[in-house]
Amino acid sequence: METRSEIPPVGSRWRGRRASAAAGAAVATLVAAGVLVGSPPGWTASPGTTPGHRGTAVTDQWTPGGSRPAAASTDLAVAAYPQPGRVAGDIGVHDPTVVKRPEGGYLVAHTGTNVALKTSTDRITFRNAGAVFPGGAPWTTTYTDGSRNLWAPDLSYHNGRYLLYYSASTFGSNRSAIFLATSTTGASGSWTHEGLVVESRTSDTFNAIDPNLTVDDQGRWWLSFGSFWSGIKLIPIDPATGRRSGTAMHSLASYGPGIEAPVIVKRGAWYYLYVSFDRCCQGAASTYRTMVGRSAAPTGPFLDRAGRNMLSGGGTEILASHGSVHGPGHPAVLADHDGDLLFYHYYADNGVSLLGINRIGYDAAGWPYLF
């Protein structure tokens, strides 16, 4: 969201910055170790009561003949991270989510007044497209103290309808809720309020924000969510209604200094859990970084590359601050005609929050990296 104050992470953290010589050496190490395989086409670049957060360049998109993609990171060696791909137009976003439209083009939703929308025909140029609820969303004000700023939406398209899960809360509080809206067109003002999905109260050990819907390979629907407190949770969803089914709640990941913004995607034999570690919403001082683990089941356990359980703070870093890209996080994964892409926000040197997009590659062991 816009600005939030949170407890800073404990201690300093090494980021993926390197002088060019060191970066080259790291790339060579990763290739020799089999972490990076193949040669993608060239692209040009540009518990308890810990407070949680929420809130709201530019890059070159994948042109043949561009520069060599930067290497993936591991826990042992970090090469320079890639610049975000080229985007243009209205690219001020926070907590982006994206879906490919059945008629062509892309629909993006992000944190903003009554949930903000953007559209693109080519995944490069984006245009503002109004708000999900231009007339307001009064059912959320119990959780927002009257603010119209709604957080961290999740877009998907199923059975001829767009589904939008979104969050209502205030900074530092876990008195929060996730709601559902649906639309057949995705246009501003076309959305139907479908009701409350899950909420958290100050007596709870979790925080009901940052939703992400996943459909597993058995056709079961799941909603992951969570910010700070005891970490990332998962609940079953009724496909007929889009709302919660039963009372089960699974714990997926935890990280004391701060964890939120889960995304679960199935690729091959694995469910990959992407999350953001550390703190957002501090402008260029933000320390968000994007982590990943994987599991054979959507309910976990999720382990990182080194075999550490994400419930015990594990996670393999695939993107962190570098150069003029500060605090990249709140990931969303889009499966497109040319492969998987990671959408995220990051802060420029002037503190403005911008859209980042990078392609996702998978190494010989099936671990994702960005280029």
Secondary structure, DSSP 8 states (H G I E B T S, - for coil): ---------SS----S---HHHHHHHHHHHHHTTSS-S----B---------------BB---TT-B-----B-SS-B-------B-EES-B-SS-EEEE-TTSSEEEEESEET-EEEEESSSSEEEEEEES-TT--GGGHHHHTT--EEEEEEEEEETTEEEEEEEE--TT---EEEEEEEESS--TT--EEEEEEEEE-TTSSS---S-EEEE-TTS-EEEEE-BSTT-EEEEEE-TTTSSB-SS--EEEE--TT-EEEEEEEEETTEEEEEEEES--SSGGG---EEEEEEESSTT---B-TTS-BGGGT--EEEE--BTTBEEEEEEEEEEETTEEEEEEEEE-TTS-EEEEEEEEEE-TTS-EEE-
